[in-house]
Amino acid sequence: MAETVVSFVSNRLATLLQEEGSLLGGLRQEVQLIKDELGHMKAFLKVAEAKEDDDPRLQEWIKQVREAAYDIEDVLDEFVLRFAGYRHHGFCGSLQRILKAIKSSPARHQVASEIQSIKSRIKNISELRRRYQDEFGIDHRVTGSSTMNDSRRYSRDDALLVEEAKLVGIDQPKQHLISKLLEGHDHQLKVISVVGMAGLGKTTLVKKVHEDPEVRKNFPVRAWVTVSQTCDFPKLLRDLIRQLNKDLDKSVPQSIESMTTAELKEFVKDFLRRAGRYAIVFDDAWDVEFWNEIKFALPEGNYGNRVMLTTRNADVAPASCTESQDYVYKMEPLSIEDSWTLFCNKIFKGNRCPAHLMDVAKAVLDKCDGLPLAIVAIGGLLASKDVSRIDEWEKIQHSLGGELEGTGKLERVKRILSLSYDDLPSHLKPCLLYLTIYPEDYLIGCYRLINLWIAERFVEWREGMNIEDVAYDYLSELISRSLIQVTEVFYEGLPDTCRIHDLMREVILIKSREQNMATVITRQPMTWPSEKVRRLVIHSSSNIPSKLGGLLALQTLNTIDASSGSVIVKEIGKLTQLRELYITQLRREDGKELCSSLVNLTSLRELSIESIGKGDDSEIIDLNHHQHSLSSSSSCSFLQSLRMLIMCGRLETMPVWITHLQNWVKIDLYWSGLRAEEDPLEFLQHLPNLGGISFCGSYQGERLYFKAGGFLKLKRLWLRRMEGLKRMTVEEGACPHLQRLILKQLPLLEDLPWGIQHLSHLQELGLCEMSSQLMEKVGNQKEDSEDYRRIAHIPEIVIARPRGFCPVSDELEPCRWEILPAQGSDAPQFRVVF
């Protein structure tokens, strides 16, 4: 991780010396020295980080390097903000430079003083580097891991995960549990608990049982609830109510949002009593108290209802299974035969293990003790090695030999997962550690995740590649190493949502704390860290620190509940180093205070604002304040740094300052409900770098008009749930680089956008749940028709309706697609995508 930070800072210093060298003046020599020393450290860090666990002195030295690099980055941001980036010409430009020079003299002195201080620190750290390099006999020319070797034979582009269809050793326990579910008296509630340590595959097994056709037939009312360690019980009950209503095609009562816990329990109990025979899974129950709470919401009835629990806590199972008909199933590790099958499936895609690797493979597998998670984790690591080089495999074996001799299997699996992390190339380590910002068991949106990586500058540009494609490559490699698990995919296998295993999350939480990557606040009591907090994650609004504004080095605040009032919003304005800010539950009356705070956030790259309430009941987001300050053309304005804006909640009008976002690349508007006279396109069309637009319930008007010369860099456009939209027009010269157009749930739009033939770069047109007239028109075209000629240039047209919904949010694209067949012999051959 330290190597990654040092690499990033070194590159920024090189850019500064090249592009802004004249502005450095007398500081140029100091900056060059810092850059050179960091270069020497970078070469040493690659191997020092691999040895840090063996020596506390190396750990402390690496920490000093990391913190110094962070401080350099802060000074660079300050310098660029105050002095760099001015390219104005003429009288106005000269006047601005004179005024800026007058104002900046004290600031320049401060920056110079900070650079001198860092230079002194870097010299001391370099002295230690030379001493340790000699003492440990480390050659800084060693290049480290060969995991990125392109010659590896058994690596795959797709995820090297254990697919459910290919699981081993699961058929017998699955059939056993199904028989236990179906047997017994029909008038009694039966509880089945599956218990075992983390990594044994309890969730996977129960999921296969829950989705079995025989189980589905016998239990028409079904739900799956993930409990997790920090259980929000009212939220869990509301989630259960939503699932049950959705399973029976019923609408969810709005009243549940205001119910107390006792009222929610009674609501669930009454619902289940009337619904019929049910089977509910509570996955990952951590303590007995959870069962003591939830059992009062579960009626026994006369239907033979069933409840299944998975838990790693041996006390939960007997507490939940107190009746004679209840059953506790203890999950056992895989047999030697099944372990070997899984191991070979993982690494050799089901083929035989090469003879020269047989001994070392069996030695490694023996250390995994039949734990599927450990086998998959170590298999993902070995799959990245060259099978022709036995020395690489032996290196892993010897590392495991010392790592896995601890007391207890959980600690041993943690060591294995740590080894997988340690083996990552430097550019992937911060990407993995960044996942600690998400709560346990959270389903992570992949597109959102890669954009966060980009905003954090973890993703390096590659020649000839889009930055998002590079980020997806990062994600694919983490998936292929089995460090991230894909939960849902779009068509063509593109990951849509993902998660991280509980054990892996524990490992990277430790790493994250050690490296000051992120500070996570949950409902649990915590000791406030004494060192600088660079990223603060708050999972509970009840635990927000009273002196939030004192975290001056904080760069990421994700996510903060603003429902407590303007005090928290005002504190945000003191966090001048913030790059990412996610605010939820914003009240209308706090909009003015938020605008006042935004004026100070001159490094902000990503801003997400969600108002109190949902849909039509949400409060208005009012950000039309401090217009003069927010619309300032100064490079010190956050308008110069912002790249992404997400707003969820009603808008009376678009914020006027949006037209000044010169570097803005993406906007998402959810449930804005803008009136017809407040056309959002008028505010957005001339933004020079806007590349992505997503509107969902954002506009009430009947027409969207894309004018010539507008949206010159727009590549992706999603329009959804705008029930009043009847017509779209694209003038020639508008959106010249649009590549993807997705139209979903626009019931009054009965024709394709007029002028769609002008979108010469359009690669994909998606139509989902549109009007029957439009769907029929597109699906029944003849090659000599005018409509056919309008869309003949588009390589891929997806005509779809959802077959089930995404479990994460109804606001997302469908997770699966069902293609409507084309009609007629002359119909165009639309590509079938699943």
C-alpha positions, 0 to 999 in steps of 0.5 A, spaced: 500 500 500 505 504 501 508 503 495 502 505 491 501 511 495 509 513 493 508 511 486 502 516 485 505 521 489 512 521 485 508 521 478 504 527 481 511 530 482 513 529 475 507 532 472 508 538 477 515 539 475 514 538 468 508 543 467 508 548 473 516 548 474 516 555 473 511 557 479 515 553 483 521 558 483 526 557 489 522 550 491 524 547 484 530 544 487 527 541 494 521 538 490 526 535 485 530 532 491 523 529 494 521 526 488 528 522 487 528 520 494 521 517 493 523 513 487 529 510 491 524 508 496 519 505 491 524 500 489 526 498 496 518 498 498 516 493 493 520 487 497 520 491 504 512 490 505 513 483 503 518 482 510 514 487 514 510 482 518 517 479 520 520 486 523 517 491 527 522 496 525 520 495 518 513 496 519 514 503 523 519 505 517 513 503 512 508 507 516 513 513 516 513 513 508 506 512 507 504 518 512 510 522 509 507 521 502 500 522 504 502 529 507 506 530 500 499 529 496 496 534 501 501 539 500 501 538 492 493 539 492 494 546 496 499 548 491 496 546 485 489 549 488 493 556 489 498 557 484 497 552 478 492 552 473 492 559 470 492 560 463 488 566 462 491 571 457 490 579 455 489 584 460 484 580 465 488 574 465 494 579 467 490 582 472 488 576 475 495 574 476 497 580 479 491 580 484 493 572 485 500 574 487 498 579 492 493 574 495 498 568 495 504 571 498 503 568 505 500 562 502 506 561 498 510 562 504 506 556 508 507 551 502 514 553 502 515 551 509 511 545 509 515 543 503 522 544 507 519 540 513 517 534 508 524 534 505 527 534 512 523 528 514 524 524 507 532 525 508 531 522 515 527 516 512 532 515 507 537 514 512 533 509 515 532 505 508 539 505 507 541 502 513 535 497 513 537 495 506 544 493 508 542 490 514 536 485 511 541 484 505 535 486 500 537 488 493 532 494 491 533 491 484 528 485 486 522 486 482 517 482 487 511 477 485 510 474 478 503 474 479 502 479 473 506 474 468 502 474 462 504 467 460 500 463 466 496 458 463 491 457 467 488 464 469 481 465 466 478 472 464 472 470 467 471 469 475 475 464 478 469 462 483 466 456 485 460 456 481 454 453 484 453 448 479 460 446 480 460 445 487 463 439 490 460 435 496 454 439 497 449 434 494 448 429 500 447 435 505 442 438 500 438 432 500 438 431 507 436 438 509 430 438 504 428 431 507 428 435 514 424 441 511 419 436 508 418 431 513 414 432 520 407 435 522 404 440 518 401 444 524 407 445 527 413 451 526 419 447 525 426 450 525 432 448 522 439 451 524 445 450 520 452 451 524 459 451 522 465 456 522 466 461 517 468 459 510 464 452 510 459 454 505 453 454 510 450 460 506 451 456 499 448 450 502 442 453 504 441 457 498 441 451 494 436 448 499 431 454 499 431 455 491 430 447 490 424 446 486 421 441 491 421 446 496 419 452 492 412 448 490 411 446 498 412 453 501 409 458 496 411 464 501 418 465 501 424 470 504 431 470 505 434 475 510 441 477 511 442 478 519 449 480 519 453 482 525 451 489 526 443 487 525 438 493 525 432 490 527 427 494 525 430 495 518 431 487 518 423 487 519 421 492 514 426 488 509 422 482 510 415 485 509 418 488 502 420 481 500 414 477 503 409 483 499 413 482 493 413 475 493 405 475 493 405 481 488 402 486 493 404 493 494 408 495 500 404 499 505 408 506 506 406 505 514 411 501 515 416 506 515 413 509 521 412 503 525 415 501 532 419 495 532 413 492 536 408 494 531 413 491 525 413 484 529 405 484 529 405 486 522 409 480 520 406 475 524 399 477 522 401 477 515 404 470 515 398 468 519 394 470 513 399 468 507 399 461 508 405 456 508 412 459 509 419 458 509 424 463 511 431 463 511 435 468 516 442 468 514 448 469 518 445 470 525 450 472 530 447 471 537 442 468 541 439 475 542 437 475 535 433 469 535 429 471 542 427 477 538 425 474 531 421 468 534 415 473 536 414 475 529 413 468 527 406 465 527 406 457 528 399 456 524 397 450 522 401 450 515 407 446 517 411 453 516 419 452 516 425 457 518 432 456 517 438 459 520 445 459 518 450 461 524 457 461 526 455 461 533 454 454 536 450 457 542 445 460 537 443 453 534 440 450 540 437 456 542 433 456 536 431 449 536 428 447 542 422 443 540 422 436 538 421 437 531 427 442 530 433 440 527 441 442 528 445 441 522 453 441 523 456 443 517 463 439 516 469 440 512 470 437 505 472 430 505 479 429 502 476 427 496 472 433 495 477 438 497 482 435 491 476 435 486 474 443 488 482 444 488 483 442 481 477 445 479 479 451 481 486 451 479 486 446 473 479 447 470 477 440 472 483 437 469 489 433 472 494 436 476 501 436 473 505 430 476 511 435 478 506 439 482 503 433 485 507 433 492 506 441 493 499 441 491 497 436 496 502 439 501 498 446 500 491 443 500 493 439 507 493 446 510 486 448 508 483 443 512 477 442 508 475 449 508 472 451 502 473 458 503 480 457 504 481 452 498 478 457 493 482 463 496 489 459 496 486 456 489 485 463 486 492 465 488 496 459 485 491 459 479 495 466 477 502 462 478 506 459 472 505 451 472 511 450 469 515 453 475 515 449 481 519 454 485 513 459 485 508 454 488 514 451 493 514 459 495 507 459 497 507 452 500 513 455 505 509 461 506 503 457 508 507 452 512 509 458 517 502 462 517 498 456 518 500 453 524 496 457 529 491 455 534 484 454 531 482 454 524 479 461 523 486 464 525 489 460 519 484 461 514 485 469 516 492 468 514 491 464 508 487 470 506 492 475 508 497 471 503 492 472 498 492 480 499 500 480 500 500 477 493 496 482 489 500 487 485 501 494 488 495 498 484 490 493 486 491 493 494 488 500 495 482 498 490 481 492 495 482 495 501 477 501 499 471 495 500 472 496 507 467 502 506 461 498 505 458 495 511 458 487 512 454 483 507 453 489 503 451 488 495 456 493 492 454 496 485 460 495 481 459 501 476 459 505 482 465 502 485 469 503 479 467 510 479 469 511 486 476 508 485 477 513 479 475 518 483 480 516 488 485 516 483 487 509 484 486 507 477 492 508 472 491 511 465 493 506 459 494 508 452 488 507 448 483 505 453 478 508 457 479 509 464 473 505 466 475 499 462 481 499 466 477 500 472 473 494 470 480 490 468 482 491 476 475 489 478 476 482 474 482 481 476 480 481 484 474 477 482 479 472 478 483 471 485 477 470 489 477 476 493 471 479 490 465 475 489 460 476 483 452 476 486 449 479 479 451 479 472 449 483 466 448 480 460 455 478 457 457 476 464 459 483 466 459 484 473 453 488 476 453 487 483 458 484 488 460 483 495 466 481 499 466 475 504 465 476 511 472 473 513 476 477 507 472 483 510 475 482 517 482 481 514 482 487 510 479 491 515 485 490 519 489 492 513 485 498 512 486 500 520 494 499 520 495 503 513 490 508 515 486 507 509 479 508 512 476 509 519 469 505 519 464 507 525 458 503 526 453 502 532 459 499 536 463 503 541 469 505 538 476 509 540 477 515 536 484 514 532 489 519 534 492 519 527 490 523 521 483 520 519 483 520 511 477 517 510 471 516 514 465 511 514 459 512 518 454 507 518 450 510 524 448 517 524 448 516 532 455 515 532 457 521 528 463 525 532 461 532 535 468 535 532 467 532 525 470 538 522 477 537 526 478 531 521 482 536 516 486 531 512 479 527 511 478 525 504 472 521 503 466 521 507 461 516 506 455 516 508 453 521 513 446 522 515 444 529 515 437 528 518 440 531 525 440 538 522 445 544 520 450 543 525 453 536 521 452 540 515 456 546 517 461 541 520 462 538 513 465 545 510 471 545 515 473 538 511 477 542 506 481 536 503 474 532 502 474 529 495 468 524 496 462 526 500 455 522 500 450 525 504 443 522 506 437 524 509 438 532 507 432 537 510 430 542 505 432 547 510 439 545 510 440 546 503 443 553 504 448 551 509 450 545 505 451 550 499 455 555 504 459 548 506 460 546 498 464 553 497 470 551 501 470 544 498 475 545 493 478 538 492 471 535 491 471 530 486 464 526 487 458 529 491 452 525 492 446 528 496 439 524 498 433 528 501 429 525 507 423 521 504 422 516 498 420 518 491 414 523 491 414 523 498 421 526 499 423 533 501 425 538 496 433 539 495 434 546 495 441 548 492 440 555 489 444 559 495 450 563 495 450 563 487 456 568 487 460 564 491 458 558 488 459 560 481 465 564 481 470 562 476 476 562 481 480 555 480 479 555 488 472 553 487 469 546 488 466 547 481 473 546 478 474 539 481 467 536 481 467 530 476 460 526 479 454 529 482 448 524 484 442 527 487 436 523 489 430 527 491 425 532 488 428 539 485 424 545 484 429 547 479 436 545 477 442 549 481 444 555 477 451 553 479 451 547 475 452 550 468 459 552 471 462 545 472 467 545 467 470 538 469 464 534 470 463 527 467 457 524 470 450 526 473 445 522 476 438 525 477 433 520 481 426 522 482 427 530 481 420 531 478 422 537 474 416 541 471 416 542 464 419 549 464 425 546 468 428 542 462 434 539 465 437 539 458 438 546 458 443 546 464 447 541 461 448 541 454 454 546 454 458 542 459 464 541 455 466 534 459 459 531 461 460 523 459 454 520 462 447 522 464 442 518 468 435 520 469 430 516 473 423 520 474 427 526 473 422 530 469 415 531 468 415 534 461 412 531 454 419 533 450 426 532 450 430 536 445 437 535 444 440 541 440 445 541 435 452 543 438 450 540 445 453 534 449 459 534 445 462 528 449 456 525 452 457 517 451 452 514 455 444 516 456 439 512 461 432 515 461 427 511 466 420 512 469 419 519 466 411 517 465 409 524 461 415 523 456 412 523 449 417 525 444 425 525 443 428 529 438 436 529 436 438 535 432 444 533 427 450 535 431 447 533 438 451 528 442 456 526 436 459 521 440 453 517 444 455 510 444 449 507 449 442 509 449 437 506 454 430 507 454 426 504 460 419 505 463 417 511 458 410 509 457 407 515 453 413 514 448 411 511 442 416 512 437 424 512 437 427 519 438 427 523 432 434 524 429 436 517 432 440 516 425 444 522 426 447 518 432 453 515 428 457 512 434 451 509 437 453 502 439 447 500 443 440 501 443 436 498 449 428 498 450 425 495 456 418 496 458 416 501 453 409 502 450 407 496 446 406 501 440 414 502 440 416 495 442 412 492 436 414 498 431 421 496 432 420 489 432 416 488 426 420 492 421 422 491 414 428 493 411 425 497 406 422 501 411 424 508 413 424 506 420 429 501 419 433 505 415 433 510 421 436 504 426 440 500 421 447 503 423 446 501 430 450 494 431 446 492 437 438 493 439 436 490 445 428 489 446 427 486 453 422 486 459 425 484 466 424 477 468 425 478 475 428 484 478 434 486 481 435 484 489 439 490 490 434 496 488 428 497 483 432 503 481 437 499 477 437 496 470 434 488 470 439 483 472 436 478 467 433 480 460 428 476 456 428 477 449 422 478 445 422 474 438 422 478 432 416 477 427 416 477 420 421 474 415 424 481 413 425 483 420 432 485 422 436 480 426 436 483 433 442 480 437 439 476 443 443 477 449 442 474 456 
